Amino acid sequence: MSKIKPAKGAPHARILGVGGYRPVRVVPNEVILEKIDSSDEWIRSRSGIESRHWANDEETVAAMSIEAAGKAIADAGIDAEQIGAVVVSTVSHFSQTPAIATEIADKLGTDKAAAFDISAGCAGFGYGLTLAKGMIVDGSAEYALVIGVERLSDLTDLEDRSTAFLFGDGAGAVVVGPAKEPGIGPTVWGSEGDKAETIKQTVPWTDFHTGDASRLPLDSAGNIKFPAITQEGQAVFRWAVFEMAKVAQQALDAAGISPDELDVFIPHQANVRIIDSMVKTLKLPEHVTVARDIRTTGNTSAASIPLAMERLLATGEAKSGDTALVIGFGAGLVYAATVVTLP
């Protein structure tokens, strides 16, 4: 017989508060067109993007996270000292160690909260949400903070016609805490590493360490380029449209929710055509509110779902207590989908 005492956590967990931060600078498509041969009409028709936000020097990964997290904590009606864990999903914190989550936890005023970063690309928010739910139910934290944050403008090749217009910056955060009824459904998640080459960083950091310029990408003026995100657009599009609709349906099934019972659909904001195709494949009723925050926010990777959630609630397009299907998918290739009750 085991001598280990069983965990004494909450019976269930739910999202209690949400917050977002979008950088001050708004970048319309016209700015992107200064360095690529394209048009505003082409960008809008291919992606649905009209503009995006890019961070300035002061709007660091930590600063944006703290702004979004502060709003989420206030929305949840708790104090920062009650946060027992801080999970930050990002691919654009460029210091290998320590995790940016530790700085955020300290500056927010938590009481020595557990803090760590995860790298799960555009599925990172779903991964973090799943970890937070486990902490609440297990009892290792009473409240957990999940942050998705990116400065993808730092990883954008402005001369790459296929990706220059896609990415934006921002931070979204949620507080997860105890609940008497299920507020976060089972997560359907996974990875397809055989497709890892379809979305990746152009060159690894170690190529800069060698000092061998022949291994580094150059811009049109012959200068060494900083690593950027590149992708095989058509392959990613097909995978997202055909495979992620199946994952979304599995998440609905796992939660015991039919499309008719759904109030809101918040997919990763990667491409409006992907979103519209998923809505059609899932046969979502007209009453379901669909997030299309990508139009003015762009693709913010791990931040896209909480940012879209925050905007829907702020505008009244969604309301507290609504049942929402969320799904993230991206580099890895990785994915995560679940059904949640909105805060």
Summary of the structure (lengths in Angstrom):
residues: 343
radius of gyration: 19.7
end to end distance: 41.0
largest distance: 69.8
contacts: 1267
relative contact order: 0.19
helix: 38%
strand: 25%
